[in-house]
C-alpha cells in the first residue's frame, strides 16, 4: 500500500465529526485507505455497496439498514444508494458522537440531487486524487511551504523530462504494472467506468459521445474551456455538452482550474482551464506513447503543464520572457507578492531576482 498524505487529516476528522465523506475516482485507493483505518481500530466495520445484497437492503429500507449498523462503520460506494442520506442526517442529528460513519464515493456525491443539503454541517469532506509523485516515492512533499520560507533550499534536478511519470499516471494499480501491461489496464478502466457509472448517475442518450468528449478534452490539456468550440467539434447541443461534461467531472476524469485574478468579479467572468486528472489515462486515450512526447516538445509542454497544474516549459533553459507573467503578478500585488517560481527541465536552481527563481521540475516532489 502506498502511504497517502490524506491519512492524517482523515484520522483527525474522525475524532471531531460524526460523518466523514471521502470522495474520489474509481481505483484511486479510497477502499484501501478506508480498510487501513479499520485495521488501525479507528473504525469497526467495512461495508461496501458494491455487494449486491447490501445494496438491495440499503435501497429497500434505508432507515432500517442504518439502524441495524453497530459501531463505527465504513460505507463504501455510498453514491449507489443516495436514499441513505436523509435517514443518515436524522441519525447523526440524534447522536453526534464523532467518527460514527466514514462514507466513500467514486462519484461526486455532492453533485447528486439534494445530497449536499442532507449532509451540510454534519460532515468533513475530503477528495482523494490519484497518487502524487511524493506518495509514489514514499515522501511528503513540502513544495508550497518551501516557497514561502525565507530562503529556498538547494535542489538539483535530473535535467530531463519525467516521461515515465507522465505515462504511468497515478492510479495505484497502474503504477505497479509494467509499462507493456499498463495500456490494457487503462483501456478496461475507461470502458468499465463509462459503461457502469454513467448509467447509474443519469440518463445519457448517446453513451458513445462520452469517450469522444473525454478524448477531446484529454487532447487539450490545460486549455481554456470553450463550450462553443467543443459543441461544434462534437456536433452536440450546448445543453447536452454541459451535462456530459458535468458527468466527466463527477467521475473525476477531468478537473476545472479556475483563473486567478485579484478582482473577484473578473475572476468569475473568465473561463477556467480543463485538466485531465491523470496524465497516464489521458495519454492512453489518445494513443500517445513515449516516442510522441520525445519527438514533439510542444506536445510534451502541454502535458507537463497539466501534470503540475501550472505553466511548465519543456526545455532545459529559460529566457527572460518566461518570467514575464510572474513579473506582472509581482507588480500587481506589490508587497503581497512573496516569491515566484518557474518550473523547468534544467538541473539547477537559478535566481533571476530576489524573489524570482527557476526551479527544476523535481522540486514538486523533492523539496
Secondary structure, DSSP 8 states (H G I E B T S, - for coil): ----THHHHHHHHHTT-SEEEEE--TTSSHHHHHHHHHHTTS-SEEEETTSHHHHHHHHH-HHHHHHT--SSEEEETGGGGTTHHHHHHHHHHH---TTSEEEEESS-GGGSTTHHHHHTTTEEEEE--S--HHHHHT----HHHHHTSSS-------SS--HHHHHH-S-HHHHHS-HHHHHHHHHHHHHHIIIIIHHHH---S-THHHHHHHHHHHTTTTEE--HHHHHHHHT--HHHHHHHHHHHHHTTSEEEE----SSHHHHHHS--EEEES-HHHHHHHTT--HHHHHH-HHHHHHHHHHHHTS-B-SSS---GGGGHHHHHHHHHHGGG---EEEEESSSS-EEEETTEEEEETTHHHH-
